[in-house]
Amino acid sequence: MLTFVSTTCVPECRDLRRALDWMAAEGFDRVEIGSYHLPLADPVAEALRGAPRRRLIVHNYFPPAENPFIVNIGSADPAVLAKSVAQVKRAIDTAKAVGAELYTFHPAFLVDPAPPEGKKDSLYWPGRAVTRERAWEIFLPALRDIIAHADRAGQRVAIENQGSVKENDSLMMTQPWEWRDLMAETRATSLGVLVDVGHLKLSAVANKFRREELLEAVEGRIYAFHAHDNDGQDDQHRPVGEGAWFLSTIRQARFERTPVVLESWDLTPDQVRASLAAMEG
C-alpha cells in the first residue's frame, strides 16, 4: 500500500515549516500538504526545504490565500467564483513546481461558507443556498476550465467527495448519482477522484445509500483515498483503527499503487504509526 501522511496529522500544524520538520524527524517521507497552513512568502521553497527525497501530494488550499476564504467553484457570486478558480489554478501551478504527484481539491458548495477559525471548527453558512441545478450549471464550466489548466501545466488532479450529516443540504458531490453524472460529463478528461472515506461514511448516513454505491459510481477513476474515521455524525478525522469499515477496500490489489493519505487530526507520532499499521494490515 502506498501510504502518505497529511500535515493535518501534526498537532498545531498551521506553521508549514514546523509540520514538515515534524514529519522529517519522525521519518514520514510521503507527505500530503493540507489546507490549514498560514500564508507563506515562498510556498514552493518551504515545501521543498530540507527533504529532497520527500514525495508530495498537495491538497486543496495550498498555498493559502493572504486573506482566507473558502474556495467554492460553484459559487453564484461572480467575485467568489473567480477568486476560487484562480486559487485552484494557483495551487495547481504550485503543485507542479514542487513536483507533487497529485493535486486534489474540493467540489462546489450550494452556499458560500465563511472560513472557520481552526480545522476542528465548523464552517459558518451565512448565505442562502442556490438550487443544486443552478450550482451545477456554474460548477461544470469552472471545473472544465480547471482541468484544462491542469492539462496545460502537466499536473495530475483529482476532485474530492464531500460529506456531512448536519450540513448535507449545503454540499454538492455527496451522492452516487452526482458522481455518475460527473464521471459522464468528464469522461474524456484527465480528472480523477479523491475518495474521502470519512466523508463517504457521513454522506451515506445523510442520504441513505450504501457506501459501495459511490465507490461503484467512480469505478476506474480513483486516484487517491483520504483515510480517517468518525462516529457517523460529525467529521471528526479520528485515527484509523483495526476494524475500520474501509480497510477491505483500500487493501484491494487494484489499489496497491493508489495513494492512501492518513488525514486524521492532531496525532502523536505513535498514533500515526498505529493508523498506518492498521491501514496496511
C-alpha positions as CSV (number, residue, x, y, z in Angstrom):
1,M,0.0,0.0,0.0
2,L,1.3,3.5,-0.9
3,T,0.6,5.5,2.2
4,F,1.0,9.2,2.8
5,V,0.6,11.3,5.9
6,S,-1.2,14.6,5.8
7,T,0.1,17.6,7.6
8,T,-3.3,17.8,9.3
9,C,-2.0,14.9,11.5
10,V,0.6,17.3,13.1
11,P,-0.7,19.0,16.3
12,E,-0.9,22.8,15.8
13,C,0.2,22.4,12.3
14,R,-0.6,25.9,10.9
15,D,3.2,26.6,10.5
16,L,4.2,24.5,7.5
17,R,7.9,24.6,8.3
18,R,7.1,23.1,11.8
19,A,4.8,20.5,10.3
20,L,7.4,19.3,7.7
21,D,10.1,19.3,10.3
22,W,7.9,17.1,12.5
23,M,7.4,14.8,9.5
24,A,11.1,14.6,8.7
25,A,12.1,13.9,12.3
26,E,9.6,11.0,12.6
27,G,10.7,9.5,9.2
28,F,7.4,10.2,7.3
29,D,8.7,11.0,3.8
30,R,5.5,10.6,1.9
31,V,3.5,13.8,2.8
32,E,0.3,15.5,1.8
33,I,0.4,19.2,2.4
34,G,-3.0,20.0,3.7
35,S,-5.3,23.1,3.8
36,Y,-4.7,24.6,7.2
37,H,-1.4,26.5,6.9
38,L,-0.6,30.1,7.3
39,P,0.2,32.2,4.3
40,L,3.9,32.0,3.1
41,A,6.2,34.3,1.3
42,D,7.6,31.5,-0.8
43,P,5.4,28.4,-0.5
44,V,7.5,26.4,-3.1
45,A,10.7,26.9,-1.2
46,E,9.0,26.0,2.1
47,A,7.5,22.8,0.6
48,L,10.9,21.7,-0.8
49,R,13.1,22.8,2.1
50,G,15.3,20.2,3.8
51,A,13.9,17.0,2.3
52,P,15.0,16.4,-1.3
53,R,13.6,12.8,-1.3
54,R,10.2,13.7,0.1
55,R,7.2,12.6,-2.0
56,L,4.4,15.1,-2.1
57,I,0.7,15.5,-2.7
58,V,-0.9,18.9,-2.4
59,H,-4.4,19.3,-1.2
60,N,-7.0,22.0,-1.9
61,Y,-6.0,25.3,-0.3
62,F,-2.2,25.3,-0.6
63,P,-0.7,27.7,-1.0
64,P,-3.1,29.6,1.3
65,A,-4.6,32.9,0.3
66,E,-3.4,36.0,2.1
67,N,-7.0,36.8,3.0
68,P,-8.6,33.5,4.0
69,F,-11.8,32.4,2.2
70,I,-13.5,29.1,1.4
71,V,-12.9,28.0,-2.2
72,N,-16.3,27.5,-4.0
73,I,-16.0,26.6,-7.7
74,G,-19.8,26.6,-7.9
75,S,-20.5,29.9,-6.3
76,A,-23.3,32.1,-7.7
77,D,-21.3,35.1,-6.6
78,P,-19.1,36.0,-9.6
79,A,-16.4,37.5,-7.4
80,V,-16.2,34.4,-5.2
81,L,-16.3,32.1,-8.2
82,A,-13.4,34.0,-10.0
83,K,-11.3,34.1,-6.8
84,S,-12.0,30.4,-6.2
85,V,-11.0,29.3,-9.7
86,A,-7.9,31.5,-9.6
87,Q,-6.9,29.9,-6.2
88,V,-7.3,26.4,-7.5
89,K,-5.2,27.3,-10.6
90,R,-2.5,28.8,-8.4
91,A,-2.5,25.6,-6.3
92,I,-2.1,23.5,-9.4
93,D,0.9,25.6,-10.5
94,T,2.4,25.3,-7.0
95,A,1.9,21.5,-7.0
96,K,3.7,21.3,-10.3
97,A,6.5,23.5,-9.1
98,V,7.1,21.3,-6.0
99,G,6.9,18.1,-8.1
100,A,3.7,16.9,-6.4
101,E,2.4,13.5,-7.7
102,L,-1.2,14.7,-7.3
103,Y,-3.2,17.9,-6.6
104,T,-6.6,17.3,-5.0
105,F,-9.4,19.8,-4.5
106,H,-12.9,20.2,-3.2
107,P,-16.0,20.5,-5.4
108,A,-18.8,23.1,-5.0
109,F,-21.0,24.2,-2.2
110,L,-24.6,25.3,-2.6
111,V,-23.9,28.4,-0.4
112,D,-20.7,30.3,0.2
113,P,-19.4,29.4,3.7
114,A,-17.2,31.6,5.8
115,P,-13.9,30.1,6.9
116,P,-13.5,28.5,10.3
117,E,-11.1,29.7,12.9
118,G,-9.3,26.3,13.0
119,K,-9.5,22.9,11.4
120,K,-11.8,21.5,14.1
121,D,-14.3,24.4,13.9
122,S,-17.4,24.2,11.8
123,L,-17.9,26.3,8.7
124,Y,-20.3,29.2,9.1
125,W,-23.0,29.4,6.5
126,P,-24.2,33.0,6.3
127,G,-25.9,33.0,2.9
128,R,-28.9,31.4,1.2
129,A,-28.3,28.2,-0.8
130,V,-28.8,28.2,-4.6
131,T,-30.5,25.2,-6.2
132,R,-28.5,22.2,-7.0
133,E,-29.3,22.6,-10.7
134,R,-28.1,26.2,-10.7
135,A,-24.9,25.3,-8.8
136,W,-24.3,22.5,-11.3
137,E,-24.6,25.0,-14.2
138,I,-21.8,27.1,-12.6
139,F,-19.7,24.3,-11.4
140,L,-19.2,22.3,-14.6
141,P,-17.7,25.1,-16.7
142,A,-15.5,26.1,-13.9
143,L,-14.3,22.6,-13.4
144,R,-13.6,22.2,-17.2
145,D,-11.5,25.4,-17.0
146,I,-9.6,24.0,-14.1
147,I,-9.0,20.6,-15.8
148,A,-7.7,22.4,-18.9
149,H,-5.3,24.5,-16.8
150,A,-4.0,21.3,-15.1
151,D,-3.5,19.6,-18.5
152,R,-1.5,22.6,-19.8
153,A,0.6,22.5,-16.6
154,G,1.0,18.7,-16.9
155,Q,-0.3,18.3,-13.3
156,R,-2.4,15.3,-12.3
157,V,-5.5,16.4,-10.4
158,A,-8.5,14.8,-8.6
159,I,-11.7,16.1,-7.1
160,E,-12.9,15.0,-3.6
161,N,-16.3,13.8,-2.4
162,Q,-17.9,15.8,0.4
163,G,-19.9,14.6,3.3
164,S,-21.8,15.9,6.3
165,V,-24.9,14.9,8.3
166,K,-25.7,18.4,9.7
167,E,-24.8,20.4,6.6
168,N,-25.9,17.9,3.9
169,D,-28.2,20.4,2.2
170,S,-25.3,22.8,1.7
171,L,-23.0,20.4,-0.1
172,M,-22.5,19.1,-3.6
173,M,-20.9,15.8,-4.7
174,T,-22.2,13.7,-1.8
175,Q,-24.4,11.2,-3.6
176,P,-23.7,8.4,-6.1
177,W,-26.0,9.9,-8.7
178,E,-24.0,13.2,-8.7
179,W,-20.8,11.2,-9.2
180,R,-22.2,9.2,-12.0
181,D,-23.3,12.4,-13.7
182,L,-19.9,14.0,-13.2
183,M,-18.0,11.0,-14.4
184,A,-20.1,11.0,-17.6
185,E,-19.5,14.8,-18.1
186,T,-15.8,14.4,-17.6
187,R,-15.3,11.0,-19.3
188,A,-12.9,12.4,-21.9
189,T,-10.8,14.4,-19.5
190,S,-7.9,13.6,-17.2
191,L,-9.8,14.3,-14.0
192,G,-9.6,11.7,-11.2
193,V,-11.4,11.3,-7.9
194,L,-10.1,11.5,-4.3
195,V,-12.4,9.3,-2.3
196,D,-12.5,10.6,1.3
197,V,-13.8,7.6,3.3
198,G,-14.7,9.7,6.3
199,H,-16.9,11.9,4.2
200,L,-18.4,8.9,2.5
201,K,-19.4,7.5,5.8
202,L,-21.3,10.7,6.6
203,S,-22.9,11.2,3.2
204,A,-24.2,7.6,3.2
205,V,-25.9,8.2,6.5
206,A,-27.3,11.6,5.5
207,N,-28.6,10.4,2.1
208,K,-29.4,6.8,2.9
209,F,-27.3,4.9,0.4
210,R,-24.9,2.0,0.6
211,R,-21.3,3.2,0.8
212,E,-20.3,0.9,-2.0
213,E,-22.7,2.7,-4.4
214,L,-20.5,5.8,-4.5
215,L,-17.3,3.7,-5.0
216,E,-19.1,1.9,-7.9
217,A,-20.0,5.3,-9.4
218,V,-16.4,6.4,-9.6
219,E,-15.0,2.9,-10.7
220,G,-11.8,3.3,-12.6
221,R,-11.3,7.0,-11.8
222,I,-10.0,6.8,-8.2
223,Y,-6.6,8.5,-8.0
224,A,-6.3,8.6,-4.2
225,F,-8.0,8.0,-0.8
226,H,-8.3,10.1,2.3
227,A,-8.3,7.8,5.3
228,H,-9.8,8.9,8.7
229,D,-12.8,7.9,10.8
230,N,-15.8,9.3,12.7
231,D,-18.9,8.4,14.6
232,G,-21.2,8.7,11.6
233,Q,-22.5,12.1,12.7
234,D,-19.6,14.5,12.7
235,D,-16.4,14.9,10.5
236,Q,-14.0,14.2,13.4
237,H,-11.0,13.0,11.5
238,R,-10.2,10.3,14.0
239,P,-7.2,7.9,13.7
240,V,-7.7,4.7,11.8
241,G,-8.1,1.6,13.8
242,E,-8.4,-2.1,13.1
243,G,-11.9,-2.9,12.0
244,A,-12.5,0.4,10.2
245,W,-15.1,-0.2,7.5
246,F,-13.0,0.9,4.6
247,L,-9.9,-1.3,5.2
248,S,-11.1,-4.1,2.9
249,T,-11.5,-1.5,0.1
250,I,-8.1,0.2,0.3
251,R,-6.3,-3.1,0.7
252,Q,-7.6,-4.4,-2.6
253,A,-4.8,-5.4,-5.1
254,R,-6.1,-2.9,-7.7
255,F,-5.3,-0.1,-5.3
256,E,-1.8,-1.3,-4.4
257,R,-0.2,1.8,-6.1
258,T,-3.0,4.2,-5.3
259,P,-2.0,6.8,-2.6
260,V,-3.9,6.4,0.7
261,V,-3.5,9.5,2.7
262,L,-3.9,9.4,6.5
263,E,-5.8,12.7,7.1
264,S,-6.6,12.5,10.8
265,W,-6.2,15.5,13.1
266,D,-3.6,16.2,15.8
267,L,-2.0,12.8,16.3
268,T,1.1,11.7,18.2
269,P,3.8,10.0,16.1
270,D,2.8,6.7,17.7
271,Q,-0.8,7.3,16.7
272,V,0.3,7.9,13.1
273,R,2.3,4.7,13.0
274,A,-0.6,2.8,14.6
275,S,-3.0,4.1,12.0
276,L,-0.6,3.3,9.1
277,A,-0.2,-0.2,10.5
278,A,-4.0,-0.6,10.7
279,M,-4.3,0.6,7.1
280,E,-1.6,-1.7,5.8
281,G,-2.8,-4.7,7.7
